[in-house]
Amino acid sequence: MNPPLVVETKSDGCADLAAVLDRCVDKTRRNLPDLVAKPASWSRDPRGEYPAWDEAFLSIHNWTTSFFTGMGALAFQRTGDPWFLGQLEKLLPIYDEKIGQCADETMHDLGFLYSLYSVALFKLSGERRHRQSGLNAAAVLADRFVPQGQYIRAWGRVDERDTEYAGLAIIDSLMNMPLLYWASAESGDPKFREIAIKHTDTTLRHFVRADASVFHAFRFDLVTGEPAGGDNYGGHSIESQWARGTAWAMYGFVLAFSHTKNRRYLDASVVLTERFLGLLDEELVPVWDFRLEQGNDPVRDSSAAAIAVCAIQELEALGWATGVMGEYKRALIERLCRADYFDRDPACRGILRNGQVGTRQGEARNAYTSWGDYFLMQALAREIGLEVSWW
């Protein structure tokens, strides 16, 4: 692992982070009315103009709308302004529609969508309609569980078998499991928790390699459930190490530990975090894939850095982060808040520049990303002492 960093800390560092968070709040205040007026996925854009990503909210591919609702929840916590909750309330009918008459057109990222909307709003407002919406979403997500193989299918309709997505799970799925843990605790039904644990065990068994690198995707035999081998939709290649996939795993496993107290999940998160930090260079923000072949453009991924910060914060909150992890956390936050990554321009909807997105499998380019924006805002909020309870 890298030696401890020497980090220059400003005397008013906390105040600086608060000011950066407030700029995120300002952008959220601008974005929410337009998103509410025309709900869509608002996934990513090279200029930070998210409405240009014209994908419908009810599309089966939508996994990103709730990064904006999550930012609204954080903005409410920061300001106490009920306007933010009022804006988010207006989206409830379309969230209910997605898991009602459109339930077949969903995928495993229901966890992202409903943890950062229904669970967050229920915890912040106590409104039981959001509780029910979250429970309904958890039930739809649980229906994606494949007993043969003990995994949650990532993409495609669950009734479609003649597709490349049949038998496929991906590492990002770990971030969707908190919805199931919450649903079990809230409803008293153990099945949601049991499915989450079985899927997490399968992910730990098959996705994490002996050298603490991570497959992005993994396939299972449709009939027997036997493991068929790794695959890739996010990184450079099947055997490479996608930086964001590692960050999802770091955070997903420590969240699993927080819900279950299973030490194997904690150990996995710690090892993966040490591996991630040990692969960083002087830029700190990681290259999008740690195993790029020579001649490939070393595109950086600010979103992976932001997610990694959140993972380290969770380890800290549970008392398991090392001093070196804390030093890297502070250095990564400071790096992301500099002008080449953090966009202070109020005319730009986006917050965090230079997140990695794919043009096609195995390639990458930079854009503002809704997930990068959200996880940076969450990291800033937690760093100044705000609670984030929806995971």
C-alpha positions in Angstrom: 0.0 0.0 0.0 1.1 3.6 -0.5 2.9 5.3 2.4 0.9 7.8 4.5 0.2 11.0 2.6 1.4 14.4 3.7 -1.8 16.4 3.4 -1.8 20.2 3.8 -4.9 21.0 5.8 -6.3 24.6 5.9 -7.3 25.9 9.3 -10.8 26.6 7.9 -11.0 23.3 6.0 -14.4 22.3 7.5 -15.8 25.8 6.5 -14.4 25.3 3.0 -16.2 22.0 2.7 -19.4 23.5 3.9 -19.1 26.2 1.2 -18.6 23.6 -1.4 -21.6 21.7 -0.1 -23.7 24.9 -0.2 -22.8 25.3 -3.9 -24.1 21.7 -4.4 -27.3 22.8 -2.6 -27.7 25.8 -4.9 -27.4 23.6 -8.0 -29.9 21.1 -6.6 -32.3 24.0 -6.0 -32.0 24.9 -9.7 -32.3 21.3 -11.0 -35.2 19.9 -9.1 -38.1 21.9 -10.5 -37.1 21.0 -14.1 -36.7 17.4 -13.2 -40.1 17.3 -11.5 -41.7 19.0 -14.4 -40.4 16.4 -16.8 -39.2 13.3 -15.0 -36.3 11.6 -16.8 -33.1 9.7 -16.0 -30.7 12.7 -16.3 -27.8 10.3 -16.3 -24.7 12.0 -17.7 -23.6 14.7 -20.1 -20.2 16.1 -21.2 -21.3 19.6 -20.5 -23.2 19.0 -17.4 -26.6 19.6 -19.1 -28.4 16.6 -17.8 -31.7 17.2 -19.6 -29.9 16.5 -22.9 -29.8 12.9 -21.8 -33.3 12.2 -23.1 -34.1 8.9 -21.4 -37.6 8.5 -19.9 -38.0 7.9 -16.2 -40.0 4.7 -16.9 -37.3 3.3 -19.2 -36.0 -0.1 -18.0 -32.5 1.4 -18.3 -33.1 4.2 -15.9 -31.0 3.9 -12.8 -30.0 7.5 -12.2 -33.0 9.8 -11.5 -32.7 9.2 -7.7 -29.2 10.7 -7.5 -31.0 14.0 -7.9 -33.7 13.1 -5.3 -30.8 12.0 -3.0 -29.2 15.4 -3.5 -32.6 17.0 -2.7 -32.7 15.0 0.6 -29.2 16.1 1.4 -30.1 19.7 0.6 -33.0 19.5 3.0 -30.8 18.2 5.7 -28.3 21.0 5.1 -30.8 23.8 5.0 -33.9 22.6 6.8 -35.9 24.2 3.9 -39.1 22.2 3.4 -39.2 23.4 -0.3 -36.8 20.5 -1.1 -39.2 17.8 0.3 -42.1 19.5 -1.4 -40.4 19.2 -4.8 -39.6 15.5 -4.2 -43.1 14.7 -3.1 -44.4 15.6 -6.5 -42.5 12.7 -8.0 -44.3 10.0 -5.9 -46.9 9.1 -8.6 -44.3 8.3 -11.2 -42.2 6.3 -8.7 -45.3 4.3 -7.8 -46.1 3.8 -11.5 -42.6 2.4 -12.1 -43.1 -0.4 -9.6 -46.8 -0.8 -10.3 -48.1 -1.2 -13.9 -44.5 -0.9 -15.2 -42.9 -3.3 -12.7 -41.7 -5.7 -15.5 -39.7 -2.9 -17.0 -37.3 -2.6 -14.1 -33.8 -4.0 -13.2 -31.6 -4.5 -10.1 -31.0 -0.8 -9.7 -34.4 -0.4 -8.0 -32.1 -0.2 -4.9 -30.5 3.0 -6.1 -33.8 4.4 -7.2 -35.8 3.7 -4.1 -33.2 4.0 -1.3 -32.5 7.5 -2.5 -36.2 8.4 -2.9 -38.7 6.4 -0.9 -36.5 5.3 2.0 -34.8 8.7 2.2 -38.2 10.6 2.2 -39.8 8.2 4.6 -36.9 8.7 7.1 -37.0 12.5 6.6 -40.7 13.1 6.6 -42.4 10.1 8.2 -44.8 10.0 5.3 -46.1 6.4 5.1 -46.8 6.5 1.4 -43.1 6.5 0.9 -42.7 3.6 3.3 -45.2 1.6 1.2 -43.5 2.6 -2.1 -40.1 1.5 -0.7 -41.6 -1.9 0.4 -43.2 -2.4 -3.0 -39.9 -1.7 -4.7 -38.1 -4.2 -2.5 -40.7 -6.8 -3.4 -40.1 -6.2 -7.1 -36.3 -6.3 -6.6 -36.6 -9.6 -4.6 -38.4 -11.2 -7.5 -35.2 -10.9 -9.5 -33.5 -13.4 -7.2 -32.5 -16.6 -9.0 -32.4 -19.5 -6.6 -30.2 -21.6 -8.9 -27.0 -19.7 -8.5 -28.2 -17.6 -5.5 -27.9 -14.2 -7.2 -30.0 -11.2 -8.3 -30.2 -10.8 -12.0 -28.8 -7.5 -13.1 -30.5 -6.4 -16.3 -33.4 -7.2 -18.6 -36.9 -8.4 -17.8 -36.9 -11.4 -15.5 -39.2 -13.3 -17.9 -36.7 -12.9 -20.8 -34.3 -15.8 -21.1 -33.2 -15.5 -24.7 -31.0 -12.4 -24.1 -27.3 -11.8 -23.2 -28.5 -10.5 -19.8 -30.0 -13.8 -18.6 -27.7 -15.4 -16.0 -25.8 -12.1 -15.4 -25.0 -10.3 -12.2 -22.8 -7.2 -11.8 -20.7 -5.8 -8.9 -22.8 -2.6 -8.7 -25.6 -4.8 -7.3 -24.1 -4.5 -3.8 -25.3 -0.9 -3.6 -28.9 -2.1 -4.2 -28.9 -4.5 -1.2 -29.6 -1.9 1.5 -33.2 -1.5 0.1 -33.7 -5.2 1.0 -32.2 -4.9 4.5 -34.4 -1.9 5.1 -37.5 -3.7 3.9 -36.9 -6.6 6.2 -36.4 -4.4 9.2 -39.4 -2.2 8.3 -41.8 -5.0 7.5 -40.6 -7.8 9.7 -40.4 -10.2 6.7 -37.0 -12.0 6.8 -37.1 -13.0 3.1 -35.7 -9.6 1.9 -32.7 -9.9 4.3 -32.1 -13.5 3.4 -32.0 -12.7 -0.3 -29.6 -9.8 0.2 -27.3 -12.1 2.3 -27.4 -14.9 -0.3 -26.6 -12.5 -3.2 -23.8 -10.8 -1.2 -22.3 -14.2 -0.4 -22.4 -15.2 -4.1 -20.8 -11.9 -5.0 -18.0 -12.3 -2.5 -17.4 -15.9 -3.6 -17.2 -15.2 -7.4 -16.5 -11.5 -8.1 -13.5 -10.9 -5.8 -10.3 -12.4 -7.1 -7.4 -13.7 -5.0 -5.4 -10.5 -5.7 -8.3 -8.3 -4.4 -9.2 -7.2 -7.9 -12.9 -7.4 -8.9 -14.8 -8.7 -11.9 -17.4 -6.2 -13.1 -19.8 -8.9 -14.2 -20.3 -12.7 -13.7 -22.4 -15.3 -15.5 -24.2 -18.3 -14.2 -25.7 -21.3 -16.0 -29.4 -20.6 -16.5 -30.5 -24.2 -15.7 -28.1 -25.3 -12.9 -26.9 -22.0 -11.5 -23.3 -23.2 -11.7 -20.7 -20.4 -12.2 -19.8 -19.8 -15.8 -17.1 -17.2 -15.4 -16.5 -13.4 -15.4 -17.7 -10.9 -17.9 -17.4 -7.1 -18.4 -19.6 -4.2 -19.2 -17.9 -1.4 -17.3 -14.2 -1.9 -17.3 -11.6 -2.2 -20.1 -11.8 -6.0 -20.3 -13.0 -9.1 -18.4 -9.7 -9.5 -16.5 -9.1 -5.8 -15.9 -9.9 -3.9 -12.7 -12.5 -1.2 -13.3 -11.9 1.6 -10.7 -15.6 2.3 -10.2 -16.4 -1.4 -9.8 -13.8 -1.6 -7.1 -15.4 1.4 -5.4 -18.9 -0.1 -5.6 -17.5 -3.2 -3.9 -15.7 -1.3 -1.2 -18.8 0.6 -0.3 -21.3 -2.3 -0.9 -19.4 -4.8 1.3 -19.0 -2.4 4.3 -22.7 -1.5 4.0 -23.5 -5.2 4.1 -21.4 -5.5 7.2 -23.2 -2.6 8.8 -26.5 -4.5 8.3 -25.4 -8.0 9.2 -22.2 -7.7 11.3 -20.8 -10.5 9.1 -17.0 -10.1 9.5 -16.3 -11.5 6.1 -18.0 -8.5 4.5 -15.9 -6.1 6.6 -12.7 -7.9 5.8 -13.5 -7.8 2.0 -14.2 -4.0 2.2 -10.9 -3.4 4.1 -8.9 -5.5 1.6 -10.5 -3.9 -1.4 -10.0 -0.4 0.0 -6.3 -1.0 0.7 -6.0 -2.3 -2.8 -7.8 0.7 -4.3 -5.7 3.2 -2.4 -2.5 1.3 -3.2 -3.1 1.7 -6.9 -3.6 5.5 -6.8 -0.9 7.8 -8.3 0.1 11.3 -7.6 -3.1 12.6 -9.3 -5.1 10.7 -6.6 -8.3 10.6 -8.8 -8.0 7.1 -10.3 -7.5 6.1 -13.9 -10.8 4.5 -14.9 -9.3 1.1 -15.1 -6.3 0.1 -13.1 -5.2 -2.5 -15.7 -5.3 -0.4 -18.9 -3.1 -1.8 -21.7 -0.4 0.5 -23.1 -1.7 2.9 -25.6 -5.2 3.4 -24.0 -6.2 6.9 -23.0 -5.8 7.0 -19.2 -9.1 8.7 -18.6 -9.7 9.6 -14.9 -12.9 8.8 -13.0 -13.9 11.4 -10.4 -17.0 9.4 -9.6 -15.0 6.4 -8.5 -13.0 8.7 -6.2 -16.2 10.1 -4.7 -17.7 6.6 -4.1 -14.4 5.5 -2.5 -14.5 8.4 -0.1 -18.0 7.4 1.0 -16.8 3.8 1.6 -13.9 5.1 3.8 -16.4 7.3 5.7 -18.5 4.2 6.4 -15.5 2.3 7.6 -14.6 5.3 9.9 -18.1 5.5 11.3 -17.9 1.8 12.2 -14.5 2.2 13.7 -12.6 0.1 11.2 -10.7 2.7 9.0 -7.0 2.9 9.4 -5.2 6.2 9.8 -3.8 5.9 6.3 -7.4 5.5 5.0 -8.4 8.6 6.7 -5.5 10.5 5.2 -6.4 9.4 1.7 -10.1 10.2 2.4 -9.2 13.8 3.2 -6.8 14.1 0.3 -9.4 12.7 -2.2 -12.0 15.2 -0.9 -9.7 18.1 -1.2 -8.7 17.0 -4.7 -12.2 16.7 -5.9 -13.0 20.1 -4.6 -10.4 21.8 -6.8 -11.4 23.7 -9.9 -10.4 21.0 -12.4 -13.0 18.6 -10.9 -15.5 20.7 -9.0 -17.6 23.1 -11.2 -18.7 26.2 -9.2 -20.4 27.8 -12.2 -24.1 28.3 -11.3 -25.0 28.2 -15.0 -23.9 24.5 -15.2 -26.2 21.9 -13.8 -23.4 19.5 -13.2 -21.2 19.4 -10.1 -18.3 17.0 -10.7 -16.3 17.0 -13.9 -14.4 14.1 -15.4 -16.4 11.1 -14.4 -15.9 8.1 -16.6 -18.6 6.8 -18.9 -18.4 4.3 -21.7 -18.8 5.0 -25.4 -19.0 1.2 -25.9 -17.7 -1.8 -24.0 -14.0 -1.5 -23.1 -13.7 2.2 -23.9 -14.1 5.4 -21.9 -14.6 9.1 -22.0 -15.2 11.9 -19.5 -18.5 13.5 -18.6 -20.4 15.0 -15.7 -22.2 12.1 -14.0 -25.3 12.2 -11.8 -23.8 9.5 -9.5 -20.5 11.4 -9.2 -22.4 14.5 -8.2 -24.5 12.6 -5.6 -21.7 10.8 -4.0 -19.5 13.9 -3.8 -22.4 15.7 -2.1 -23.0 12.9 0.3 -19.3 12.8 1.1 -19.2 16.5 1.8 -22.4 16.2 4.0 -21.0 13.4 6.1 -17.7 15.1 6.4 -19.3 18.2 8.1 -21.4 16.0 10.4 -24.7 15.5 8.6 -26.4 12.1 8.9 -27.0 9.9 5.9 -29.3 7.1 7.0 -30.9 5.7 3.9 -28.3 3.1 3.1 
